[in-house]
């Protein structure tokens, strides 16, 4: 059966669920029912897979020159959108003021629970500008060093809280 983004809600999750269930049944455990989170994740996976499959289907039909142009266009769009989003957020790291290299600047979600998607080049190129702005409003612009330090601090707080 072929799935499209229009019918992903009705997509079966069986093949993702059957193998572990068979192993559990063989081991004498009672079969489980898939959770809502598992079903939602499975459907999200199907939707992403179908979108990627459709894009790749078109891409496979391109000539070598068209593929080269397509890749160049994607790279340019990703870079331009990231540059524009960084400018929207102030153009520099809010902790140390670093602004030399676009690749070294990233978006840190202040509250991970509010995160709809990561703001990296894969998503920046494919989302509507309004959606990107809304997501970036949940973030701080940090350089790579400050971003890692922030995550280190958060991880240490979680570890000490669990002890």
C-alpha positions in Angstrom: 0.0 0.0 0.0 1.3 3.4 -0.9 1.0 6.2 1.8 0.6 9.9 1.2 0.6 12.8 3.5 -3.2 12.9 2.9 -3.8 9.4 4.4 -1.0 9.1 7.0 -3.5 9.2 9.8 -4.9 5.9 8.7 -1.4 4.4 8.1 -1.0 1.0 9.8 1.7 0.8 12.5 1.7 -3.0 12.4 5.2 -3.6 11.0 6.7 -1.3 13.6 4.8 -3.0 16.4 4.6 -6.7 15.4 8.2 -7.7 15.7 8.6 -6.8 19.4 5.2 -8.2 20.1 6.1 -11.5 18.6 9.3 -11.6 20.6 7.4 -10.8 23.8 4.7 -13.4 23.0 7.4 -16.0 22.3 9.0 -15.2 25.7 5.6 -15.8 27.5 4.7 -12.1 28.0 1.2 -10.7 27.5 0.9 -8.7 24.3 0.8 -5.0 24.8 -1.2 -2.3 23.2 0.6 0.6 21.4 0.6 3.8 23.4 -0.7 7.1 21.9 2.8 8.5 21.8 4.0 5.5 19.8 1.1 5.8 17.4 1.7 9.6 17.0 5.4 9.1 16.5 4.8 6.4 13.9 2.4 8.5 11.9 4.8 11.5 12.1 7.5 9.1 10.8 5.3 8.0 7.9 4.5 11.6 6.9 8.2 12.5 6.9 9.0 9.4 4.9 6.4 10.1 2.3 7.5 13.7 1.9 11.1 12.5 1.5 10.1 9.7 -0.9 8.2 12.2 -3.1 11.2 14.6 -3.2 13.6 11.8 -4.0 11.3 10.5 -6.8 11.6 13.8 -8.5 15.3 14.1 -7.8 16.0 10.7 -9.3 14.6 11.9 -12.6 16.8 15.0 -12.8 19.8 15.1 -15.2 23.3 15.5 -13.7 23.1 19.3 -14.4 19.7 19.6 -12.8 20.9 17.7 -9.7 23.9 20.0 -9.4 21.7 23.1 -9.7 19.2 21.7 -7.2 21.9 21.1 -4.6 23.3 24.5 -5.1 19.9 26.1 -4.7 19.2 24.1 -1.5 22.5 25.1 0.0 22.0 28.8 -0.9 18.4 28.8 0.5 19.6 27.2 3.8 22.4 29.7 4.2 20.2 32.7 3.4 17.4 31.6 5.6 19.8 31.0 8.6 21.5 34.3 8.0 18.1 36.1 8.0 16.9 34.3 11.1 20.2 35.1 12.9 19.8 38.8 12.0 16.2 38.6 13.3 17.6 37.3 16.7 20.2 40.1 17.0 23.1 38.7 14.9 25.3 37.7 17.8 25.6 35.3 20.8 23.6 36.7 23.7 26.2 35.5 26.2 29.5 36.5 24.7 28.7 38.6 21.6 30.4 36.3 19.1 29.2 37.0 15.5 32.0 35.9 13.1 30.8 32.6 11.6 27.1 31.7 10.9 27.9 28.0 11.3 29.0 28.6 14.9 25.8 30.3 15.9 22.8 28.1 16.9 19.4 28.4 18.5 19.0 27.1 22.1 15.4 26.4 23.1 14.9 27.9 26.6 12.3 25.3 27.4 12.8 22.0 25.6 9.1 21.0 26.2 8.0 24.0 24.0 10.3 22.8 21.1 8.2 22.0 18.0 11.3 21.2 15.8 15.0 21.9 15.9 16.1 25.2 14.2 18.9 23.7 12.0 19.5 24.0 8.3 17.3 21.0 7.4 14.2 22.7 8.9 15.1 26.3 8.2 15.0 25.7 4.5 11.7 24.0 4.4 9.4 25.8 6.9 7.4 29.0 6.3 9.1 32.2 7.6 6.3 32.8 10.1 6.7 29.4 11.6 10.5 29.9 11.9 10.0 33.3 13.6 7.5 31.7 16.1 9.9 28.9 16.9 12.9 31.2 17.2 11.0 33.3 19.7 11.3 30.3 22.0 15.1 30.3 21.6 18.2 32.2 22.5 20.9 32.7 19.9 24.2 31.3 21.2 27.6 30.5 19.8 28.7 26.9 19.8 30.8 27.2 23.0 28.1 29.0 25.0 25.5 26.6 23.7 27.5 23.6 24.9 28.2 25.3 28.2 24.5 25.9 28.6 23.7 22.3 28.0 26.4 21.2 30.4 25.0 23.4 33.1 21.5 22.0 32.5 22.7 18.4 32.5 24.6 19.0 35.8 21.5 20.5 37.4 19.4 17.5 36.3 22.1 15.1 37.6 22.4 16.8 41.0 18.6 17.0 41.3 18.3 13.2 40.8 20.9 12.4 43.5 
